[in-house]
Amino acid sequence: MKNLILCLGALLLTIGASAQKQDTSITTTKEKTTSIELGVRLGNNFGIDAVLPFAKSSRAHLGAEIFSDGVNLGAYADWVFAINEAAGLSAFMGVGPEFYLRNNFDFAVAGDFGIEYNINDFPMKIGFDYRPSFILTGADFSTSNWGFTARYQF
């Protein structure tokens, strides 16, 4: 029993010491939290892209994409991380539902991964993202949803 308590104490001390380490190359973003962004997404289709901030490091990312046979609507919860070595550059990842309004209605769960750059002295962000999705109603996996974005910050 003594050995178990000693091992647990050593484990807790090790975890506490490693949790205090602050030397990381990626941290949560320090950008202002009040900027709403609206823009376009160009890739394998055309879309309207919007961002609504929750806090310094999380946001709602909304998208509407136009296909030749219908529309895709998506809403993603993103977590944003500033890359310390490059001012204005950040990466994000998230997940959310997608609704395909085409010949058939489809529902999907999609990832949202990307990188974006905040242009200094001008309220614009440009970026690249990738949104793989698992279509639940058709049991299919789509990997072809990518795009370049340009969003104006209000």
HELIX and SHEET records of a PDB file:
HELIX    1   1 LYS A    2  ALA A   19  1                                  18    
SHEET    1   A 9 ILE A  26  THR A  28  0                                        
SHEET    2   A 9 GLY A  70  ILE A  83 -1                                        
SHEET    3   A 9 SER A  58  PHE A  67 -1                                        
SHEET    4   A 9 PHE A  46  PRO A  53 -1                                        
SHEET    5   A 9 GLU A  37  GLY A  43 -1                                        
SHEET    6   A 9 TRP A 146  GLN A 153 -1                                        
SHEET    7   A 9 MET A 124  TYR A 130 -1                                        
SHEET    8   A 9 PHE A 105  ASN A 118 -1                                        
SHEET    9   A 9 LEU A  89  LEU A 101 -1                                        
SHEET    1   B10 ILE A  26  THR A  28  0                                        
SHEET    2   B10 GLY A  70  ILE A  83 -1                                        
SHEET    3   B10 SER A  58  PHE A  67 -1                                        
SHEET    4   B10 PHE A  46  PRO A  53 -1                                        
SHEET    5   B10 GLU A  37  GLY A  43 -1                                        
SHEET    6   B10 TRP A 146  GLN A 153 -1                                        
SHEET    7   B10 MET A 124  TYR A 130 -1                                        
SHEET    8   B10 PHE A 105  ASN A 118 -1                                        
SHEET    9   B10 SER A 133  ILE A 135 -1                                        
SHEET   10   B10 ASP A 140  SER A 142 -1                                        
END                                                                             
